């Protein structure tokens, strides 16, 4: 994933929270990445506030924006 990638999943909605994407594109910002024994791990935040974790480019975990607001 590049630092700000336009993702056109199923139309213009976030694949995590299903919110409509503003300005006709859902943008994901790469917040952090590192290599592990499992491969390349990336942490990305969508412009809707959702967080996704990818390993070798495949989503392995996601956290909707509302759930992130509840975290300490």
N, C-alpha and C positions, 0 to 999 in steps of 0.2 A: 504494500500500500504506500503510495506517495504521500508527502506531507499534507496535501489537501486534495483528496480524490473525489470526483463526482461519481456517485453510485446510482445507476438507474435500475433498482431491483424490480419490483412489480409496480411499475408506474413511478410516482414520485412520493412514495411513503417509506418511512423507516422500517426496515425488516425486524426491528426489535420492539418498538412501541407502537408501530403502525400509524404514527402521526403523519399528516401531510407535510411534505418538505417545502420550505419557503423558497421562493425564487426559482421554482421549477427544477431544483437540483438538491439532493441530499449530499452534504459535504462531510467527509470524515477527516479529522486531523490526527496525524500520528503524534502521540504524546511521548512514547518511549518504545524502544526496541532493544533486544539483546539476543545473543545466541545462547542456547542451552544444549544439553545432550539430546534433547528431543527435536531441536531445530531452531529456526528463527521465531522469536516470540515478539508480537507487536501489540501495543495497547493504543486503541484509537477511540476518540470521542466524536460523536456526531453533532451537527449543529442543533439537534433537538435535545442534546444533553445525555444521550445514551452512551454507554461504554461497551466496547467489544474487545475481546482478546482473541488474537489469531495466532495459530502455530503453523508455520510454513504456508501462510496464506489462507488457511481454513479457520472459520470461526469455531472456537471451542467453548466460549463462555460469553454471555452478554448480561448486561445489567441496565434495565430501563432507567430513565432519568429520575423518576419519582423515587425509586429505590435508592438511588445514589444520594438524594437529598436527606434520607433518613440515616445515613451512615454517620458515625461520630467523627 
